[in-house]
Amino acid sequence: MQKSRRKSKIAIIGLGYVGLPLAVQFIYSGFQVMGIDKDEFKIKSVQEGHSYINDLTDSALRKYVLHDIPKIVSGVTEECLKRITNLYSRVFKKIIPVSSTEVAEITKLSL
């Protein structure tokens, strides 16, 4: 049985250009998100509802939409790939599972 999104929790490690928008998208999708970063300034900014990314304004951050962008995923094992595909399919419209990180990089170039 799949967990309800309202009760699902996820941690995003690293709140930079990839991690912060990803965390926001999971929040918009109903997940409880814990953002982890070694930079205390980033953590404080997020807690105060501010974007510390220069080209991503506070209002843009609130409206940032990733779910239409295809998400390429890979896993160390088949079980890892299955689980990450399942997780991301709850947030993103199109998931492209691939066999390795090398294939993921080539796939990104061909999109």
N, C-alpha and C positions, 0 to 999 in steps of 0.2 A: 504494500500500500504506500502510495507516495505521500510525503508530508505536505501539509497545508503550507502555502507560501507565507501566511501570516506567522507561522511558528518556525519556519526555516531560518537558520542563521548561517551567515557566511563571514569569513574574515578575508580582507583584502590586504596583502602585505605589500607595502610601498604605495604611497599616495601621490605619485607624480603624474605625468601627462597621460599615462595609461590607467593607473590605479584609481585615481580620483573619479574620472568619468565612469569607469566601470563600477565603482562603489555606488555612485549616484544612480546608475541604471538598475542595479540590484535593488536599491531602496525603492525606486519608482515601481518595481515589479513586486513589491510587497515583502521583501526579505528584511530581516534584522541584520544590519551590517556592522561589523567591527573593523575599523580602519587602523592599520598598524604601520607606523613609520618611525624611524629613528630621529627625524627632524621635529623637534617640539614646536617650532613655529608653524609647520604644516598642520599638526594636530590641533593647536590652539585656533588657527584660522578656520578650520573645518568646524570645530565646536561652536565658533561664533557665527557660522553660516557664511563665511567669506571665501572666495576663491583666491588663492595665492599664485595662480597661474596667470601671467600677464595677459595672454591673449584669450583668456576665458573669464569673462566678467561674472560677477555674482549672479546677475539675472540670467545670463547665458548658461551658467552652471545649473540653475534650477530648471532650465528648459532643454538641457543637453539630451539628445536622444541617440542612443546607440542601437536600439533593437532592430533597426532596418539594415544595419551594416552586417554583412555575412561574417560569422565568427569561425575561424579555422582552429580546430583543436586536435591535439595528439596526446597520447598517453604512453607511459613507459611499458605498460602491459595492456592486453586487450581489455581486462577488467577496468583499468584506469581510464582507458578511452571510452568505454561504455558509460562509466559514471560521470565523467566530465561532459560527455555529450548530453546525457540526461539533465545535468545541472544547467548547462547553458541553453538547452532547448526550452527551459522554463522562462528565459529572459529574452532570448534573441529569436528572430523569425527564421533565420537560415543558419544552420550549423553544417560545417564541412569537416567531417572527421577524416584525418589522414594518418598514415602509418608511422610517421616520424617527424621530428622537428625539421629535418632537411626537406622533406616533402612539403611541410607547412610553408617554409620560406619560398619554395618554387611556386606553390599554389598562390601565395600572396601576389607574386609578380604577374601571374596570369589572369588575375581577376580584373 
